[in-house]
C-alpha cells in the first residue's frame, strides 16, 4: 500500500514564530504577540506546562482538536465554531515542542484548508519572580479565496479566539 503524501505547509519559510525574528517571517505576514498572567509558583507552572501540551488552550477556547496530545510532526484538524454556529475545519502541523527551563509549549504551521497561512506558538512561561504566563505569538495572513475577501471578519474572529486562549488556563477566570 502506497503512503498518502502529506501536504506541504501553506507558507514558507517556517520557524519564525518562536522568537518572531523578522528575517524568518515571510513578507506580507503580520506578526502578533499576546500574553496574560495566569498565576504564580512552581505548582502552577508545572500544571500549565503540562496542559498546554494537551491542547488545553484550544479546547478551553471551544475548539475541537483531533489528537489528545501535542506531538512533533502530527497533522491535526482543529474544528472552530465560527461565530459560534458554523464549524470551520482548520488544518495544521505541529512543527516543534518547546521544553526549556522557563518556557514550554509548541508551534504549529498551517496546512492547505486552514483559514489562515502562517505559524502560531502557544507557550507557557515563568519568570524569576515566579509569575506564570500564557503567550500566544506568531505570524499570519488570510488564506487565498474567500478568506482573503473576509479578512476583516477573520481578524475579528482571531482576536476573539486569542482572548479565549489567554483565559483558557487562568484558574481565576473560570
Secondary structure, 3 states (H helix, E strand, C coil): CCCCCCCCECCCCCCCCCCCCHHHCCCCCEEEEEEEEEEECHHHHHHHHHHHCCCHHHHHCCCEECCCCCCCCCEEEEEEEECCCEEEEEEEEEEEEEEECCEEEEEEEEECCCCEEEEEEEEEEECCCCEEEEEEEEEEEECCCHHHHCHHHHHHHHHHHHHHHHHHCCHHHC
